[in-house]
Amino acid sequence: MRQIRLRGNLKESEIKERMLGTKDREQFQRWQAIFLVGKGISAGDVAEYVGVTMGTVYQWVFHYNHEGPEQFVLQGRGGRRFGLMSKDLEAETLESLRAEAERGQIVGAFAIREQVENTLGKKVSADYLYDLLHRHGWRKVVPRPEHPKANQEKQEEFKKNSRSWWEPPLKVSHRKTKDR
C-alpha cells in the first residue's frame, strides 16, 4: 500500500478543533479522515473507520495537501446557480406584462421572451422562459374558440329541443338473398 502523509498545513489540535466544530456529517468525515491520516493510520484503515472508500481518502488528502485547509471545506450544492436574473427582477419584468394580460390582451411567450431578452441584454432559451413562467405561477390560458358566424339563439333552441341521450341506429341487413 502507498504511504500517505499530510503536509504541515495545520497542527493536530487545529485539525481536531475543526473536526469537532463541523455542522454536517460529510464535512466531519473529511476532517476525521485527515485527523486519522495525521496520526499515521493507513488509508485502508482510515477508509474503514470513516465509512468511505480508500480512493476517497486519497482524494481528500490530495485536496488537503494541494489546496490547503481553507479550500478543503465543502461548499453548498443547492441554490439557483444558473439563474440569469434574481427572482425579484424576474417578478418585476413579468409584472410589467401582467396589466396587459389582465385587460384580456393575449400575451404570448415570444412577447415575454423579447421583454426578458431586453432586460438581460442577451438571448435566452425557450426552456429558461418556460421555467421562469412556471416559477411565477403563470400558465397558459386560452379563450374557448367560437365561430364568428355562430348564432346563439339557434344554439340555445337546439339545446332545449334535442334529446339528452343518443341511440345508435338499428342495424339493417342489406344482404341480398338468392332465390333458387
WORA-V861670 format. One record per backbone hydrogen bond with DSSP energy under -0.5 kcal/mol. CO is the residue of the C=O (numbers start at 1). NH is the residue of the N-H. If there is no record, write none. Layout:
# WORA-V861670
co = [CO;CO]
nh = [NH;NH]
This chain:
# WORA-V861670
co = [7;11;12;13;14;15;16;17;19;24;25;26;27;28;29;30;31;32;33;34;35;36;37;42;43;44;45;46;47;47;53;54;55;56;57;58;59;60;61;62;63;63;64;68;70;79;80;86;87;88;89;90;91;92;94;94;95;97;98;99;100;101;105;106;108;109;110;111;112;113;114;115;116;117;117;125;126;127;128;129;130;131;132;133;134;139;140;147;150;151;152;153;154;155;156;157;158;170;171;172;178]
nh = [9;15;16;17;18;19;20;21;22;28;29;30;31;32;33;34;35;36;37;38;39;41;40;46;47;48;49;50;51;52;57;58;59;60;61;62;63;64;65;66;67;68;68;72;73;81;83;90;91;92;93;94;95;96;97;98;99;101;102;103;105;104;107;108;112;113;114;115;116;117;118;119;120;121;122;129;130;131;132;133;134;135;136;138;137;141;142;150;152;155;156;157;158;159;160;161;162;172;173;174;180]
